[in-house]
Amino acid sequence: MKYRKLGTTDIKVSVICLGTMTWGEQNSQEEAFQQMDYAVERGINFFDTAELYSVMPRKETYGKTEEIIGNWFQHKKNRKDIILASKIASKSEGLEWIRKGSKYLGFDKTNFNDAIDQSLKRLKTDYIDLYQLHWPERKVPKFGVLDFEYDPSDEDWTPIEQVLDNLQDLINSGKIRYVGLSNETPWGVMKFLEISKERNLPRMMSIQNVYSLVNRVFDIANSEVSIRENCGLLAYSPLAGGRLSGKYLENQNPKNSRYTLWPRRFSRHHTERGEKAIKSYVNLAKNLNIKPSTFANAFVNNRPFVTSNIIGATSMDQLKENIDSIDIELSPEILKKINDIHLSDPNPCV
């Protein structure tokens, strides 16, 4: 395994991060335990979760993933060996079962206190290493939306200074160690960093955004912010929801897979343009005698702004293929072939 520093901290996290959102929905607790055991054997020390999980989000499984991780900590007695990241949910449609409901899910003190206390209880720990804002309160492009559309009435969000003040209180209480962003824009990242520096408030150490061979929007502006400001990317959906494995090509619908279970929910990864690009990347990987999923993850691992690549799996074979990507170095010649495919139709799955 390889390791990189998390922001300006002294923490070294594995370049492969174990994603957990399928646990409690597509995966049982027993399967999750197997995944965590194997990941640790391979040198992974970084797990990412969220209060929202399991996915698909629903009342019956809210917080289930954190509960499973907590049960594993209790069983293994190894909490100190894992760098644990979780997230607080923000305003969104259709999350009425979280605290007081969707429209009240801001980053005010009450929400922070309620969210962290419940997460800690489920995780059976007294601290979280990296606490992230799952998505902004502001109306920004995310989850398959590319363009920013300004809404003059969109002023009902917690001021950034107040958000950082609230996070400082959680750090002072010992409940979290460091903080990070997710699904954030370049403006948002820079404002958080600017205000934290001016006011001597907690510094955002990372940004968790989507990144894959078929969605490289992060390259356009956030990549420079990550590199120059030492706020690295924690890349999620590196396989575009599994599509870059090639298992969905030719209209295949594997049993218990995400697009078979919820075909409309993840439509941003399933486009006509995207299928053409995915087929090109899968063929390139096969020509190189590399598993397509291993190949796609290797590309993400080696981007200069990436701190860690958040992989996910519903089977042990998938998990092994994803982790095997840590041993793959892509030559300049291969990277040129990748860019040729990319430039022929940039970002077909935003």
C-alpha positions as CSV (number, residue, x, y, z in Angstrom):
1,M,0.0,0.0,0.0
2,K,1.0,3.6,-0.5
3,Y,0.3,6.5,1.8
4,R,-0.1,10.3,1.5
5,K,-0.5,13.1,4.0
6,L,-4.0,14.4,4.7
7,G,-3.8,18.1,3.9
8,T,-1.4,19.8,6.3
9,T,-1.8,17.2,9.1
10,D,0.7,14.6,10.1
11,I,-1.8,11.9,9.3
12,K,-0.8,9.5,6.6
13,V,-3.8,7.8,4.9
14,S,-3.7,4.9,2.4
15,V,-4.0,6.0,-1.2
16,I,-6.9,3.5,-1.4
17,C,-9.8,4.4,1.0
18,L,-12.5,1.9,1.8
19,G,-15.9,3.2,0.8
20,T,-18.8,1.8,2.8
21,M,-22.1,3.0,1.5
22,T,-23.4,-0.4,0.3
23,W,-23.2,-1.9,3.9
24,G,-26.6,-2.4,5.3
25,E,-28.3,-2.4,1.9
26,Q,-26.5,-4.4,-0.8
27,N,-24.1,-5.9,1.8
28,S,-24.8,-7.6,5.1
29,Q,-22.8,-7.0,8.2
30,E,-21.0,-10.3,7.7
31,E,-19.9,-9.2,4.2
32,A,-18.9,-5.8,5.5
33,F,-16.7,-7.4,8.2
34,Q,-15.0,-9.5,5.5
35,Q,-14.3,-6.4,3.5
36,M,-12.9,-4.5,6.4
37,D,-10.7,-7.4,7.5
38,Y,-9.3,-7.9,4.0
39,A,-8.8,-4.1,3.4
40,V,-6.7,-3.9,6.6
41,E,-4.7,-7.0,5.5
42,R,-3.9,-5.1,2.3
43,G,-2.6,-2.0,4.2
44,I,-5.7,0.2,4.0
45,N,-6.0,2.4,7.1
46,F,-8.6,4.8,5.8
47,F,-12.4,4.2,5.9
48,D,-15.1,6.7,4.6
49,T,-18.7,6.7,5.7
50,A,-21.6,9.1,6.3
51,E,-24.6,9.5,8.6
52,L,-26.8,9.2,5.4
53,Y,-25.6,5.7,4.5
54,S,-26.7,3.0,3.6
55,V,-27.4,4.0,0.0
56,M,-30.0,4.1,-1.4
57,P,-31.0,6.5,1.4
58,R,-34.2,5.5,3.2
59,K,-35.5,5.7,6.7
60,E,-35.2,2.0,7.4
61,T,-31.4,2.0,6.8
62,Y,-30.4,5.5,7.9
63,G,-27.2,5.2,9.9
64,K,-26.9,1.5,9.3
65,T,-23.5,1.7,7.8
66,E,-22.0,3.5,10.8
67,E,-23.6,0.9,13.0
68,I,-21.9,-1.9,11.2
69,I,-18.5,-0.1,11.4
70,G,-19.1,0.5,15.1
71,N,-19.8,-3.2,15.6
72,W,-16.6,-4.1,13.8
73,F,-14.6,-1.7,16.0
74,Q,-16.1,-3.3,19.1
75,H,-15.3,-6.8,17.8
76,K,-11.8,-6.1,16.6
77,K,-10.7,-3.6,19.3
78,N,-8.7,-1.7,16.7
79,R,-10.3,1.8,16.5
80,K,-6.9,3.5,16.9
81,D,-5.5,1.7,13.8
82,I,-8.1,3.3,11.4
83,I,-8.4,6.8,10.1
84,L,-12.2,7.2,10.1
85,A,-14.0,9.8,8.0
86,S,-17.7,10.5,8.2
87,K,-20.1,13.2,7.0
88,I,-23.0,15.4,8.1
89,A,-26.0,15.6,5.8
90,S,-27.1,19.0,4.4
91,K,-30.3,20.3,2.9
92,S,-31.8,18.2,0.2
93,E,-35.2,16.9,-1.0
94,G,-36.4,13.6,0.3
95,L,-34.5,13.2,3.6
96,E,-37.4,13.9,5.9
97,W,-36.3,11.2,8.4
98,I,-33.0,12.9,9.3
99,R,-33.5,15.1,12.4
100,K,-36.2,17.7,11.8
101,G,-36.3,17.0,8.1
102,S,-34.7,18.0,4.8
103,K,-35.1,21.7,4.8
104,Y,-33.7,22.0,8.3
105,L,-30.5,20.1,7.6
106,G,-28.1,23.1,7.8
107,F,-24.7,23.4,9.4
108,D,-25.9,25.3,12.5
109,K,-24.7,24.3,16.0
110,T,-27.8,22.3,16.8
111,N,-27.5,20.1,13.7
112,F,-23.8,19.6,14.2
113,N,-24.3,18.6,17.8
114,D,-27.1,16.2,17.0
115,A,-25.4,14.7,14.0
116,I,-22.0,14.1,15.7
117,D,-23.4,12.6,18.8
118,Q,-25.6,10.2,16.9
119,S,-22.7,9.2,14.6
120,L,-20.4,8.6,17.5
121,K,-23.0,6.5,19.2
122,R,-23.5,4.3,16.1
123,L,-19.7,4.1,15.4
124,K,-19.0,3.1,19.0
125,T,-16.2,5.6,19.3
126,D,-15.6,8.9,21.0
127,Y,-14.0,10.7,18.0
128,I,-14.0,10.9,14.2
129,D,-10.7,11.7,12.5
130,L,-12.1,13.6,9.5
131,Y,-15.6,15.1,9.6
132,Q,-16.9,16.3,6.3
133,L,-19.7,18.5,5.1
134,H,-21.5,16.1,2.7
135,W,-22.7,18.8,0.3
136,P,-23.1,22.6,0.6
137,E,-26.2,24.2,1.9
138,R,-25.8,26.6,-1.0
139,K,-27.4,25.7,-4.3
140,V,-24.4,24.6,-6.4
141,P,-24.0,22.1,-9.2
142,K,-23.7,18.5,-7.8
143,F,-24.8,14.9,-8.3
144,G,-24.9,15.1,-12.1
145,V,-25.5,18.8,-12.6
146,L,-22.7,20.7,-14.3
147,D,-23.6,24.4,-14.6
148,F,-24.0,26.9,-11.8
149,E,-27.3,28.7,-12.0
150,Y,-27.4,31.7,-9.7
151,D,-30.6,32.2,-7.6
152,P,-30.8,35.6,-5.9
153,S,-33.1,34.1,-3.3
154,D,-30.6,31.5,-2.2
155,E,-29.3,33.2,0.9
156,D,-30.7,30.8,3.5
157,W,-27.4,29.1,4.4
158,T,-25.2,29.2,7.4
159,P,-22.3,31.7,7.0
160,I,-19.0,30.0,6.4
161,E,-17.4,31.7,9.5
162,Q,-20.2,30.3,11.7
163,V,-19.8,26.8,10.2
164,L,-16.1,26.9,11.0
165,D,-16.9,28.2,14.5
166,N,-19.2,25.3,15.1
167,L,-16.6,22.9,13.8
168,Q,-14.0,24.5,16.2
169,D,-16.3,23.7,19.1
170,L,-16.5,20.0,18.0
171,I,-12.7,19.9,17.8
172,N,-12.3,21.6,21.2
173,S,-14.7,18.9,22.6
174,G,-12.5,16.1,21.2
175,K,-15.3,14.7,19.1
176,I,-13.5,15.4,15.8
177,R,-9.9,15.9,14.8
178,Y,-9.9,17.4,11.4
179,V,-12.5,18.7,8.9
180,G,-13.1,18.4,5.1
181,L,-15.5,19.3,2.3
182,S,-17.5,17.3,-0.2
183,N,-19.2,18.1,-3.4
184,E,-17.8,21.6,-3.2
185,T,-16.9,24.2,-5.8
186,P,-13.6,26.0,-6.2
187,W,-15.1,29.2,-4.8
188,G,-16.4,27.3,-1.8
189,V,-13.0,25.6,-1.1
190,M,-11.2,28.9,-1.4
191,K,-13.6,30.8,0.9
192,F,-13.4,28.2,3.6
193,L,-9.6,28.3,3.4
194,E,-9.5,32.1,3.3
195,I,-11.8,32.5,6.3
196,S,-10.1,29.8,8.4
197,K,-6.7,31.5,7.8
198,E,-8.1,35.0,8.6
199,R,-9.9,33.9,11.7
200,N,-7.6,31.1,12.9
201,L,-10.4,28.6,12.6
202,P,-10.2,24.9,11.5
203,R,-8.7,24.4,8.1
204,M,-10.3,22.2,5.5
205,M,-7.9,19.3,4.8
206,S,-9.6,17.6,1.9
207,I,-12.4,17.8,-0.6
208,Q,-14.4,14.7,-1.5
209,N,-15.8,15.1,-5.1
210,V,-16.6,12.7,-7.9
211,Y,-13.7,11.8,-10.2
212,S,-13.3,9.1,-12.8
213,L,-12.1,8.5,-16.4
214,V,-15.6,9.6,-17.6
215,N,-16.0,12.5,-15.2
216,R,-12.9,14.7,-15.0
217,V,-14.7,18.0,-14.2
218,F,-12.4,18.3,-11.2
219,D,-9.5,18.8,-13.5
220,I,-10.9,22.2,-14.8
221,A,-10.4,24.3,-11.6
222,N,-10.6,22.4,-8.4
223,S,-7.4,20.5,-9.3
224,E,-5.3,23.6,-9.1
225,V,-6.9,24.6,-5.8
226,S,-6.1,21.1,-4.4
227,I,-2.5,21.2,-5.4
228,R,-1.6,24.8,-4.5
229,E,-3.7,24.9,-1.3
230,N,-2.7,21.4,-0.1
231,C,-6.4,20.4,0.1
232,G,-6.3,17.0,-1.7
233,L,-9.1,15.2,-3.4
234,L,-10.7,12.2,-1.9
235,A,-12.1,10.8,-5.1
236,Y,-15.5,9.1,-5.1
237,S,-17.2,7.1,-7.8
238,P,-13.9,6.2,-9.5
239,L,-15.7,3.5,-11.5
240,A,-18.7,5.7,-12.3
241,G,-20.9,3.6,-10.1
242,G,-19.3,0.4,-11.4
243,R,-19.9,1.1,-15.1
244,L,-16.1,1.4,-15.8
245,S,-15.8,-2.3,-14.8
246,G,-17.6,-3.1,-18.1
247,K,-20.1,-5.3,-16.4
248,Y,-23.1,-3.2,-17.7
249,L,-22.0,-3.0,-21.4
250,E,-24.3,-4.4,-24.0
251,N,-27.3,-3.8,-21.7
252,Q,-26.2,-6.3,-19.1
253,N,-28.0,-6.1,-15.7
254,P,-25.9,-8.1,-13.1
255,K,-27.9,-9.3,-10.1
256,N,-27.8,-7.1,-7.0
257,S,-25.9,-4.4,-8.9
258,R,-26.6,-0.7,-8.4
259,Y,-28.1,0.0,-11.8
260,T,-30.2,-3.2,-11.8
261,L,-31.7,-2.3,-8.4
262,W,-32.1,1.5,-9.0
263,P,-31.8,2.2,-12.7
264,R,-32.9,5.9,-12.5
265,R,-31.1,7.0,-9.4
266,F,-27.6,7.0,-10.8
267,S,-28.5,8.0,-14.4
268,R,-25.7,10.6,-14.4
269,H,-23.3,7.7,-15.0
270,H,-25.5,6.1,-17.6
271,T,-25.5,8.1,-20.8
272,E,-25.2,7.2,-24.5
273,R,-22.0,9.2,-24.8
274,G,-20.7,7.6,-21.6
275,E,-21.3,4.0,-22.8
276,K,-19.1,4.7,-25.9
277,A,-16.3,6.1,-23.8
278,I,-16.6,3.3,-21.3
279,K,-16.3,0.7,-24.0
280,S,-13.2,2.4,-25.3
281,Y,-11.6,2.4,-21.8
282,V,-12.6,-1.2,-21.2
283,N,-11.1,-2.3,-24.5
284,L,-7.9,-0.3,-23.8
285,A,-7.6,-2.1,-20.4
286,K,-8.2,-5.5,-21.9
287,N,-5.5,-4.8,-24.6
288,L,-3.1,-4.1,-21.7
289,N,-4.2,-7.3,-19.9
290,I,-5.4,-5.3,-16.9
291,K,-8.8,-5.7,-15.4
292,P,-11.0,-2.7,-16.4
293,S,-11.8,-1.8,-12.8
294,T,-8.2,-2.1,-11.8
295,F,-7.2,0.1,-14.8
296,A,-9.8,2.8,-14.0
297,N,-8.8,3.0,-10.4
298,A,-5.1,3.1,-11.2
299,F,-5.7,6.3,-13.3
300,V,-7.4,8.0,-10.3
301,N,-4.7,6.8,-7.8
302,N,-2.0,8.5,-9.8
303,R,-3.5,11.9,-10.4
304,P,-1.3,14.6,-8.7
305,F,-4.1,16.2,-6.7
306,V,-5.5,12.9,-5.3
307,T,-4.9,12.2,-1.6
308,S,-7.0,9.0,-1.6
309,N,-9.3,7.1,-3.9
310,I,-12.5,5.9,-2.3
311,I,-13.3,2.5,-3.7
312,G,-16.5,0.5,-3.1
313,A,-17.5,-3.1,-3.7
314,T,-20.3,-5.5,-3.2
315,S,-18.2,-8.7,-3.6
316,M,-14.7,-9.7,-2.5
317,D,-13.6,-10.2,-6.1
318,Q,-14.5,-6.6,-6.8
319,L,-12.7,-5.4,-3.7
320,K,-9.5,-7.3,-4.7
321,E,-9.6,-5.9,-8.2
322,N,-10.0,-2.4,-6.9
323,I,-7.2,-2.6,-4.3
324,D,-4.9,-4.3,-6.9
325,S,-4.9,-0.9,-8.7
326,I,-2.3,0.3,-6.1
327,D,0.3,-1.8,-7.9
328,I,-0.3,-0.4,-11.4
329,E,1.7,2.5,-12.8
330,L,0.4,3.9,-16.1
331,S,3.2,4.9,-18.6
332,P,3.2,8.1,-20.5
333,E,2.2,6.2,-23.6
334,I,-0.9,4.7,-21.8
335,L,-1.8,8.1,-20.4
336,K,-1.7,9.6,-23.9
337,K,-4.1,6.9,-25.1
338,I,-6.4,7.7,-22.1
339,N,-6.3,11.4,-23.0
340,D,-7.0,10.7,-26.6
341,I,-10.2,9.0,-25.6
342,H,-11.0,11.8,-23.1
343,L,-10.5,14.6,-25.6
344,S,-12.7,13.0,-28.2
345,D,-15.6,13.6,-25.8
346,P,-14.7,15.1,-22.5
347,N,-16.7,14.3,-19.4
348,P,-19.5,12.2,-20.9
349,C,-20.8,11.2,-17.4
350,V,-21.1,14.3,-15.3
